[in-house]
Amino acid sequence: MTQPQSILNDTLLSAKQLAALLGKTPVALAYWRYQGIGPRYITVFRKALYRASDVDKWLAECATGNQSTAPVSTGRDNKEA
């Protein structure tokens, strides 16, 4: 049986730090959190923090093309009448 990884053994990045690494703004990361996209994060005292391991996993998923390729729905029904 494997032991769960402790958060204490992982580097935590602030939104400002992660934004600088990704070449984005903290506002962009806030928007990603609002949209439910981007790397996983935790909230401590209303401050978003990112585990380095979660960011690594997210970047690996982006790099390998594991993102959904489903067509975007327009909300219209395409059935013929």
TIVOZA-883908 format. One record per residue: residue in three letters; z, x, y of N, C-alpha, C in turn; chain. Coordinates in nm, 4 decimals, always signed. Each point is the difference from the previous one (the first is absolute). Example, Ala and Ser with C-alpha at 12.3 -4.5 7.8 and 13.67 -1.06 7.14 Angstrom:
2
<pt fiza="ala" n_w="+0.7800" n_u="+1.3190" n_v="-0.5690" ca_w="+0.0000" ca_u="-0.0890" ca_v="+0.1190" c_w="+0.0000" c_u="+0.0900" c_v="+0.1200" mimar="A"/>
<pt fiza="ser" n_w="-0.0720" n_u="-0.0350" n_v="+0.1050" ca_w="+0.0060" ca_u="+0.0820" ca_v="+0.1190" c_w="+0.0730" c_u="-0.0770" c_v="+0.1090" mimar="A"/>
END
This chain:
81
<pt fiza="met" n_w="+0.0000" n_u="+0.0848" n_v="-0.1166" ca_w="+0.0000" ca_u="-0.0848" ca_v="+0.1166" c_w="+0.0000" c_u="+0.0902" c_v="+0.1241" mimar="A"/>
<pt fiza="thr" n_w="-0.0847" n_u="-0.0338" n_v="+0.0974" ca_w="-0.0076" ca_u="+0.0812" ca_v="+0.1212" c_w="+0.0957" c_u="-0.0533" c_v="+0.1055" mimar="A"/>
<pt fiza="gln" n_w="+0.0520" n_u="+0.0912" n_v="+0.0786" ca_w="+0.0905" ca_u="-0.0369" ca_v="+0.1090" c_w="-0.0815" c_u="-0.0376" c_v="+0.1227" mimar="A"/>
<pt fiza="pro" n_w="+0.0402" n_u="-0.1022" n_v="+0.0740" ca_w="-0.0710" ca_u="-0.0332" ca_v="+0.1229" c_w="+0.0182" c_u="+0.1125" c_v="+0.1014" mimar="A"/>
<pt fiza="gln" n_w="-0.1056" n_u="+0.0249" n_v="+0.0788" ca_w="+0.0062" ca_u="+0.1061" ca_v="+0.0997" c_w="+0.0920" c_u="-0.0429" c_v="+0.1138" mimar="A"/>
<pt fiza="ser" n_w="+0.0871" n_u="+0.0885" n_v="+0.0401" ca_w="+0.0919" ca_u="-0.0291" ca_v="+0.1089" c_w="-0.0698" c_u="+0.0219" c_v="+0.1326" mimar="A"/>
<pt fiza="ile" n_w="+0.0242" n_u="-0.0893" n_v="+0.0930" ca_w="-0.0562" ca_u="+0.0153" ca_v="+0.1341" c_w="+0.0566" c_u="+0.1243" c_v="+0.0682" mimar="A"/>
<pt fiza="leu" n_w="+0.1164" n_u="+0.0436" n_v="-0.0434" ca_w="+0.0619" ca_u="+0.1165" ca_v="+0.0622" c_w="-0.0742" c_u="+0.1286" c_v="-0.0332" mimar="A"/>
<pt fiza="asn" n_w="-0.0836" n_u="-0.0028" n_v="-0.1028" ca_w="-0.0772" ca_u="+0.1179" ca_v="-0.0384" c_w="-0.1393" c_u="+0.0000" c_v="+0.0615" mimar="A"/>
<pt fiza="asp" n_w="-0.0294" n_u="-0.0937" n_v="+0.0879" ca_w="-0.1326" ca_u="-0.0146" ca_v="+0.0571" c_w="+0.0078" c_u="+0.0165" c_v="+0.1523" mimar="A"/>
<pt fiza="thr" n_w="-0.1007" n_u="+0.0641" n_v="+0.0563" ca_w="-0.0059" ca_u="+0.0169" ca_v="+0.1446" c_w="-0.0350" c_u="-0.1328" c_v="+0.0643" mimar="A"/>
<pt fiza="leu" n_w="+0.0708" n_u="-0.0352" n_v="+0.1064" ca_w="-0.0285" ca_u="-0.1213" ca_v="+0.0752" c_w="-0.0711" c_u="+0.0370" c_v="+0.1299" mimar="A"/>
<pt fiza="leu" n_w="-0.1066" n_u="-0.0733" n_v="+0.0306" ca_w="-0.0757" ca_u="+0.0221" ca_v="+0.1220" c_w="+0.0153" c_u="-0.1210" c_v="+0.0908" mimar="A"/>
<pt fiza="ser" n_w="+0.0164" n_u="+0.0253" n_v="+0.1283" ca_w="+0.0010" ca_u="-0.1096" ca_v="+0.0963" c_w="-0.1439" c_u="-0.0448" c_v="+0.0234" mimar="A"/>
<pt fiza="ala" n_w="-0.0171" n_u="-0.1148" n_v="+0.0623" ca_w="-0.1348" ca_u="-0.0477" ca_v="+0.0319" c_w="-0.0703" c_u="+0.0990" c_v="+0.0928" mimar="A"/>
<pt fiza="lys" n_w="+0.0744" n_u="+0.0581" n_v="+0.0917" ca_w="-0.0582" ca_u="+0.0979" ca_v="+0.0924" c_w="-0.0491" c_u="+0.1241" c_v="-0.0751" mimar="A"/>
<pt fiza="gln" n_w="+0.0792" n_u="+0.0487" n_v="-0.0948" ca_w="-0.0389" ca_u="+0.1172" ca_v="-0.0782" c_w="-0.1226" c_u="-0.0289" c_v="-0.0864" mimar="A"/>
<pt fiza="leu" n_w="+0.0011" n_u="-0.1157" n_v="-0.0685" ca_w="-0.1116" ca_u="-0.0344" ca_v="-0.0866" c_w="-0.1267" c_u="-0.0238" c_v="+0.0825" mimar="A"/>
<pt fiza="ala" n_w="+0.0142" n_u="-0.0656" n_v="+0.1129" ca_w="-0.1156" ca_u="-0.0240" ca_v="+0.0859" c_w="-0.0643" c_u="+0.1322" c_v="+0.0421" mimar="A"/>
<pt fiza="ala" n_w="+0.0809" n_u="+0.0984" n_v="+0.0340" ca_w="-0.0519" ca_u="+0.1307" ca_v="+0.0393" c_w="-0.0741" c_u="+0.0661" c_v="-0.1158" mimar="A"/>
<pt fiza="leu" n_w="+0.0531" n_u="-0.0126" n_v="-0.1217" ca_w="-0.0649" ca_u="+0.0582" ca_v="-0.1178" c_w="-0.1344" c_u="-0.0668" c_v="-0.0304" mimar="A"/>
<pt fiza="leu" n_w="-0.0079" n_u="-0.1307" n_v="+0.0238" ca_w="-0.1206" ca_u="-0.0757" ca_v="-0.0321" c_w="-0.0992" c_u="-0.0069" c_v="+0.1157" mimar="A"/>
<pt fiza="gly" n_w="+0.0409" n_u="+0.0478" n_v="+0.1168" ca_w="-0.0875" ca_u="-0.0100" ca_v="+0.1169" c_w="-0.0086" c_u="-0.1418" c_v="+0.0538" mimar="A"/>
<pt fiza="lys" n_w="+0.1046" n_u="-0.0750" n_v="-0.0180" ca_w="+0.0087" ca_u="-0.1387" ca_v="+0.0477" c_w="+0.1135" c_u="-0.0103" c_v="+0.1009" mimar="A"/>
<pt fiza="thr" n_w="+0.0238" n_u="-0.1187" n_v="+0.0508" ca_w="+0.1126" ca_u="-0.0230" ca_v="+0.0907" c_w="+0.1094" c_u="-0.0756" c_v="-0.0744" mimar="A"/>
<pt fiza="pro" n_w="+0.1234" n_u="+0.0094" n_v="+0.0472" ca_w="+0.1061" ca_u="-0.0822" ca_v="-0.0601" c_w="-0.0314" c_u="-0.1499" c_v="+0.0095" mimar="A"/>
<pt fiza="val" n_w="-0.0726" n_u="-0.0399" n_v="+0.1030" ca_w="-0.0389" ca_u="-0.1407" ca_v="+0.0151" c_w="-0.0940" c_u="-0.0414" c_v="-0.1138" mimar="A"/>
<pt fiza="ala" n_w="-0.0906" n_u="+0.0893" n_v="-0.0385" ca_w="-0.0899" ca_u="-0.0294" ca_v="-0.1125" c_w="+0.0800" c_u="-0.0198" c_v="-0.1286" mimar="A"/>
<pt fiza="leu" n_w="+0.1004" n_u="+0.0834" n_v="-0.0217" ca_w="+0.0835" ca_u="-0.0158" ca_v="-0.1202" c_w="+0.0778" c_u="-0.1309" c_v="+0.0050" mimar="A"/>
<pt fiza="ala" n_w="+0.0464" n_u="-0.0383" n_v="+0.1179" ca_w="+0.0703" ca_u="-0.1277" ca_v="+0.0134" c_w="-0.0934" c_u="-0.1158" c_v="-0.0339" mimar="A"/>
<pt fiza="tyr" n_w="-0.1244" n_u="+0.0107" n_v="+0.0428" ca_w="-0.0990" ca_u="-0.1033" ca_v="-0.0321" c_w="-0.0257" c_u="-0.0039" c_v="-0.1501" mimar="A"/>
<pt fiza="trp" n_w="-0.0099" n_u="+0.1158" n_v="-0.0637" ca_w="-0.0186" ca_u="+0.0045" ca_v="-0.1451" c_w="+0.1169" c_u="-0.0671" c_v="-0.0704" mimar="A"/>
<pt fiza="arg" n_w="+0.1232" n_u="+0.0268" n_v="+0.0473" ca_w="+0.1172" ca_u="-0.0637" ca_v="-0.0618" c_w="-0.0084" c_u="-0.1512" c_v="+0.0161" mimar="A"/>
<pt fiza="tyr" n_w="-0.0393" n_u="-0.0461" n_v="+0.1166" ca_w="-0.0142" ca_u="-0.1434" ca_v="+0.0277" c_w="-0.1044" c_u="-0.0626" c_v="-0.0925" mimar="A"/>
<pt fiza="gln" n_w="-0.1106" n_u="+0.0717" n_v="-0.0239" ca_w="-0.1086" ca_u="-0.0497" ca_v="-0.0847" c_w="+0.0296" c_u="+0.0170" c_v="-0.1492" mimar="A"/>
<pt fiza="gly" n_w="+0.1032" n_u="+0.0772" n_v="-0.0335" ca_w="+0.0333" ca_u="+0.0236" ca_v="-0.1400" c_w="-0.0911" c_u="+0.1023" c_v="-0.0653" mimar="A"/>
<pt fiza="ile" n_w="-0.0579" n_u="+0.0895" n_v="+0.0809" ca_w="-0.0858" ca_u="+0.1056" ca_v="-0.0527" c_w="+0.0628" c_u="+0.1349" c_v="+0.0335" mimar="A"/>
<pt fiza="gly" n_w="-0.0591" n_u="+0.1050" n_v="-0.0494" ca_w="+0.0548" ca_u="+0.1325" ca_v="+0.0272" c_w="+0.1038" c_u="+0.0385" c_v="-0.1034" mimar="A"/>
<pt fiza="pro" n_w="+0.0636" n_u="+0.1143" n_v="+0.0204" ca_w="+0.0986" ca_u="+0.0471" ca_v="-0.0986" c_w="+0.1269" c_u="-0.0857" c_v="+0.0015" mimar="A"/>
<pt fiza="arg" n_w="+0.0704" n_u="+0.0001" n_v="-0.1144" ca_w="+0.1284" ca_u="-0.0694" ca_v="-0.0090" c_w="+0.0978" c_u="+0.0633" c_v="+0.0980" mimar="A"/>
<pt fiza="tyr" n_w="+0.0955" n_u="-0.0772" n_v="+0.0449" ca_w="+0.1019" ca_u="+0.0496" ca_v="+0.0917" c_w="+0.1319" c_u="-0.0678" c_v="-0.0293" mimar="A"/>
<pt fiza="ile" n_w="+0.1056" n_u="+0.0586" n_v="+0.0526" ca_w="+0.1320" ca_u="-0.0611" ca_v="-0.0078" c_w="+0.0488" c_u="-0.0190" c_v="+0.1431" mimar="A"/>
<pt fiza="thr" n_w="+0.0928" n_u="-0.0898" n_v="+0.0171" ca_w="+0.0559" ca_u="-0.0250" ca_v="+0.1319" c_w="+0.1479" c_u="+0.0352" c_v="-0.0018" mimar="A"/>
<pt fiza="val" n_w="+0.0388" n_u="+0.0870" n_v="+0.0914" ca_w="+0.1395" ca_u="+0.0390" ca_v="+0.0147" c_w="+0.0378" c_u="-0.0232" c_v="+0.1452" mimar="A"/>
<pt fiza="phe" n_w="+0.0944" n_u="-0.0883" n_v="+0.0222" ca_w="+0.0420" ca_u="-0.0350" ca_v="+0.1356" c_w="-0.1200" c_u="-0.0361" c_v="+0.0867" mimar="A"/>
<pt fiza="arg" n_w="-0.0870" n_u="-0.0868" n_v="-0.0535" ca_w="-0.1189" ca_u="-0.0508" ca_v="+0.0691" c_w="-0.1031" c_u="+0.1077" c_v="+0.0327" mimar="A"/>
<pt fiza="lys" n_w="+0.0087" n_u="+0.1146" n_v="-0.0652" ca_w="-0.0952" ca_u="+0.1079" ca_v="+0.0212" c_w="-0.0784" c_u="+0.0218" c_v="-0.1290" mimar="A"/>
<pt fiza="ala" n_w="-0.1332" n_u="+0.0003" n_v="+0.0092" ca_w="-0.0839" ca_u="+0.0212" ca_v="-0.1174" c_w="-0.0036" c_u="+0.1483" c_v="-0.0339" mimar="A"/>
<pt fiza="leu" n_w="+0.0258" n_u="+0.0292" n_v="-0.1265" ca_w="-0.0071" ca_u="+0.1370" ca_v="-0.0508" c_w="-0.0905" c_u="+0.0012" c_v="-0.1219" mimar="A"/>
<pt fiza="tyr" n_w="-0.0729" n_u="+0.1086" n_v="-0.0163" ca_w="-0.0954" ca_u="+0.0137" ca_v="-0.1089" c_w="+0.0438" c_u="+0.1130" c_v="-0.0927" mimar="A"/>
<pt fiza="arg" n_w="+0.0075" n_u="-0.0278" n_v="-0.1291" ca_w="+0.0280" ca_u="+0.1042" ca_v="-0.0980" c_w="-0.1266" c_u="+0.0831" c_v="-0.0171" mimar="A"/>
<pt fiza="ala" n_w="+0.0151" n_u="+0.1304" n_v="-0.0008" ca_w="-0.1153" ca_u="+0.0887" ca_v="-0.0167" c_w="-0.0730" c_u="-0.0306" c_v="-0.1304" mimar="A"/>
<pt fiza="ser" n_w="+0.0727" n_u="-0.0320" n_v="-0.1054" ca_w="-0.0635" ca_u="-0.0300" ca_v="-0.1285" c_w="-0.0854" c_u="-0.1269" c_v="+0.0084" mimar="A"/>
<pt fiza="asp" n_w="+0.0463" n_u="-0.1017" n_v="+0.0747" ca_w="-0.0777" ca_u="-0.1229" ca_v="+0.0168" c_w="-0.1269" c_u="+0.0263" c_v="+0.0807" mimar="A"/>
<pt fiza="val" n_w="+0.0108" n_u="+0.0843" n_v="+0.1016" ca_w="-0.1169" ca_u="+0.0351" ca_v="+0.0809" c_w="-0.1009" c_u="+0.0756" c_v="-0.0860" mimar="A"/>
<pt fiza="asp" n_w="+0.0485" n_u="+0.0933" n_v="-0.0823" ca_w="-0.0889" ca_u="+0.0750" ca_v="-0.0896" c_w="-0.0740" c_u="-0.0941" c_v="-0.0951" mimar="A"/>
<pt fiza="lys" n_w="+0.0715" n_u="-0.0958" n_v="-0.0578" ca_w="-0.0622" ca_u="-0.0955" ca_v="-0.0920" c_w="-0.1046" c_u="-0.0840" c_v="+0.0723" mimar="A"/>
<pt fiza="trp" n_w="+0.0320" n_u="-0.0467" n_v="+0.1198" ca_w="-0.0924" ca_u="-0.0818" ca_v="+0.0776" c_w="-0.1261" c_u="+0.0789" c_v="+0.0345" mimar="A"/>
<pt fiza="leu" n_w="+0.0164" n_u="+0.1243" n_v="+0.0416" ca_w="-0.1157" ca_u="+0.0833" ca_v="+0.0327" c_w="-0.0859" c_u="+0.0249" c_v="-0.1237" mimar="A"/>
<pt fiza="ala" n_w="+0.0634" n_u="+0.0209" n_v="-0.1154" ca_w="-0.0750" ca_u="+0.0214" ca_v="-0.1239" c_w="-0.0804" c_u="-0.1249" c_v="-0.0360" mimar="A"/>
<pt fiza="glu" n_w="+0.0587" n_u="-0.1173" n_v="+0.0177" ca_w="-0.0716" ca_u="-0.1245" ca_v="-0.0282" c_w="-0.1189" c_u="-0.0172" c_v="+0.0936" mimar="A"/>
<pt fiza="cys" n_w="+0.0163" n_u="+0.0356" n_v="+0.1248" ca_w="-0.1099" ca_u="-0.0101" ca_v="+0.0969" c_w="-0.1116" c_u="+0.0977" c_v="-0.0352" mimar="A"/>
<pt fiza="ala" n_w="+0.0361" n_u="+0.1187" n_v="-0.0433" ca_w="-0.0981" ca_u="+0.1044" ca_v="-0.0286" c_w="-0.0814" c_u="-0.0290" c_v="-0.1253" mimar="A"/>
<pt fiza="thr" n_w="+0.0582" n_u="-0.0713" n_v="-0.0958" ca_w="-0.0702" ca_u="-0.0249" ca_v="-0.1252" c_w="-0.0759" c_u="-0.1307" c_v="+0.0010" mimar="A"/>
<pt fiza="gly" n_w="+0.0024" n_u="-0.0701" n_v="+0.1107" ca_w="-0.0764" ca_u="-0.1239" ca_v="+0.0097" c_w="+0.0604" c_u="-0.1155" c_v="-0.0763" mimar="A"/>
<pt fiza="asn" n_w="+0.1316" n_u="-0.0026" n_v="-0.0161" ca_w="+0.0659" ca_u="-0.1083" ca_v="-0.0725" c_w="+0.0200" c_u="-0.1244" c_v="+0.0856" mimar="A"/>
<pt fiza="gln" n_w="-0.0593" n_u="-0.0024" n_v="+0.1157" ca_w="+0.0152" ca_u="-0.1159" ca_v="+0.0870" c_w="-0.0873" c_u="-0.1132" c_v="-0.0522" mimar="A"/>
<pt fiza="ser" n_w="+0.0368" n_u="-0.1202" n_v="+0.0333" ca_w="-0.0731" ca_u="-0.1173" ca_v="-0.0469" c_w="-0.1427" c_u="+0.0011" c_v="+0.0534" mimar="A"/>
<pt fiza="thr" n_w="-0.0939" n_u="-0.0354" n_v="-0.0858" ca_w="-0.1393" ca_u="-0.0085" ca_v="+0.0404" c_w="-0.0474" c_u="-0.1446" c_v="+0.0001" mimar="A"/>
<pt fiza="ala" n_w="+0.0950" n_u="-0.0930" n_v="-0.0052" ca_w="-0.0361" ca_u="-0.1410" ca_v="-0.0001" c_w="-0.0592" c_u="-0.0380" c_v="+0.1351" mimar="A"/>
<pt fiza="pro" n_w="-0.1008" n_u="-0.0880" n_v="+0.0005" ca_w="-0.0590" ca_u="-0.0411" ca_v="+0.1272" c_w="+0.1013" c_u="-0.0752" c_v="+0.0849" mimar="A"/>
<pt fiza="val" n_w="-0.0147" n_u="+0.0109" n_v="+0.1281" ca_w="+0.0898" ca_u="-0.0664" ca_v="+0.0938" c_w="-0.0397" c_u="-0.1460" c_v="+0.0103" mimar="A"/>
<pt fiza="ser" n_w="+0.0975" n_u="-0.0879" n_v="-0.0134" ca_w="-0.0259" ca_u="-0.1429" ca_v="+0.0102" c_w="-0.0125" c_u="-0.0405" c_v="+0.1460" mimar="A"/>
<pt fiza="thr" n_w="-0.0989" n_u="-0.0838" n_v="+0.0286" ca_w="-0.0177" ca_u="-0.0507" ca_v="+0.1363" c_w="+0.0724" c_u="-0.1318" c_v="+0.0191" mimar="A"/>
<pt fiza="gly" n_w="+0.0544" n_u="-0.0529" n_v="-0.1091" ca_w="+0.0701" ca_u="-0.1277" ca_v="+0.0085" c_w="-0.0936" c_u="-0.1185" c_v="-0.0114" mimar="A"/>
<pt fiza="arg" n_w="-0.1295" n_u="+0.0246" n_v="-0.0150" ca_w="-0.0977" ca_u="-0.1070" ca_v="-0.0126" c_w="-0.0317" c_u="-0.0240" c_v="-0.1463" mimar="A"/>
<pt fiza="asp" n_w="-0.0280" n_u="-0.1229" n_v="-0.0312" ca_w="-0.0380" ca_u="-0.0355" ca_v="-0.1349" c_w="-0.1509" c_u="+0.0146" c_v="-0.0119" mimar="A"/>
<pt fiza="asn" n_w="-0.0467" n_u="+0.0855" n_v="-0.0907" ca_w="-0.1421" ca_u="+0.0286" ca_v="-0.0136" c_w="-0.0689" c_u="-0.0895" c_v="-0.1028" mimar="A"/>
<pt fiza="lys" n_w="+0.0619" n_u="-0.1077" n_v="-0.0430" ca_w="-0.0620" ca_u="-0.0895" ca_v="-0.0981" c_w="-0.1112" c_u="-0.0798" c_v="+0.0673" mimar="A"/>
<pt fiza="glu" n_w="-0.1074" n_u="-0.0190" n_v="-0.0756" ca_w="-0.1103" ca_u="-0.0801" ca_v="+0.0528" c_w="+0.0336" c_u="-0.1461" c_v="-0.0136" mimar="A"/>
<pt fiza="ala" n_w="-0.0414" n_u="-0.0804" n_v="+0.0982" ca_w="+0.0286" ca_u="-0.1430" ca_v="-0.0017" c_w="-0.1048" c_u="-0.0758" c_v="-0.0742" mimar="A"/>
END
